[in-house]
Amino acid sequence: MDLREDAEILTLILKRLTSSPDLPVLLVGGKPIFSVEEVRELEKSGELQKIITAAGSLINGSKRKKNRK
């Protein structure tokens, strides 16, 4: 991100969204996950899938449209 011409603006937006100027590894439902270790711990405990699902996303599948079999 620091190589972009608009890096200063993006850093301000990032800080506003995450309360930190550091680039998170992952944003889920607007909430930052800042480290790979944190992602691994959440995945191992089963919490990552819960967080992703609660944010409205699907894992290993897609929603079926109404009236489709």
C-alpha positions as CSV (number, residue, x, y, z in Angstrom):
1,M,0.0,0.0,0.0
2,D,2.9,2.4,0.7
3,L,3.9,2.3,-2.9
4,R,0.6,3.8,-4.1
5,E,0.3,7.6,-4.8
6,D,-2.7,7.7,-2.5
7,A,-1.1,5.8,0.3
8,E,-1.5,8.7,2.8
9,I,-5.3,8.8,2.1
10,L,-5.6,5.0,2.3
11,T,-3.7,5.0,5.6
12,L,-6.1,7.5,7.1
13,I,-9.1,5.5,5.9
14,L,-7.6,2.3,7.3
15,K,-7.0,3.9,10.6
16,R,-10.6,5.2,10.7
17,L,-11.9,1.7,9.8
18,T,-9.7,-0.3,12.1
19,S,-8.4,2.1,14.8
20,S,-4.9,1.2,13.6
21,P,-2.6,2.5,10.8
22,D,-1.2,-1.0,10.3
23,L,-2.5,-3.0,7.4
24,P,-4.6,-6.0,8.6
25,V,-4.2,-9.4,7.1
26,L,-8.0,-9.8,6.8
27,L,-11.1,-7.7,7.2
28,V,-14.3,-9.7,8.0
29,G,-17.5,-7.8,8.5
30,G,-15.5,-4.6,8.9
31,K,-13.4,-6.1,11.7
32,P,-9.7,-6.4,11.3
33,I,-7.6,-9.5,11.9
34,F,-4.0,-8.2,12.1
35,S,-1.8,-11.3,12.1
36,V,-1.5,-14.6,10.3
37,E,-1.1,-16.2,13.8
38,E,-4.5,-14.7,14.8
39,V,-6.1,-16.2,11.6
40,R,-4.6,-19.6,12.4
41,E,-5.8,-19.5,16.0
42,L,-9.3,-18.5,14.9
43,E,-9.4,-21.2,12.3
44,K,-8.1,-23.9,14.7
45,S,-10.7,-23.0,17.3
46,G,-13.5,-22.9,14.7
47,E,-14.1,-19.2,15.4
48,L,-13.0,-18.0,12.0
49,Q,-15.8,-19.9,10.3
50,K,-18.3,-18.4,12.8
51,I,-17.0,-14.9,12.2
52,I,-17.1,-15.3,8.4
53,T,-20.6,-16.8,8.5
54,A,-21.9,-14.1,10.9
55,A,-20.6,-11.5,8.5
56,G,-22.9,-13.0,5.8
57,S,-20.3,-14.9,3.8
58,L,-20.3,-18.6,2.9
59,I,-17.5,-21.1,3.2
60,N,-17.2,-24.0,0.7
61,G,-20.5,-23.3,-0.9
62,S,-23.0,-20.9,-2.2
63,K,-26.6,-19.9,-1.4
64,R,-29.2,-21.6,-3.5
65,K,-31.6,-19.4,-5.3
66,K,-35.3,-19.8,-4.6
67,N,-37.1,-22.3,-6.7
68,R,-33.8,-23.9,-7.9
69,K,-33.0,-27.5,-7.3
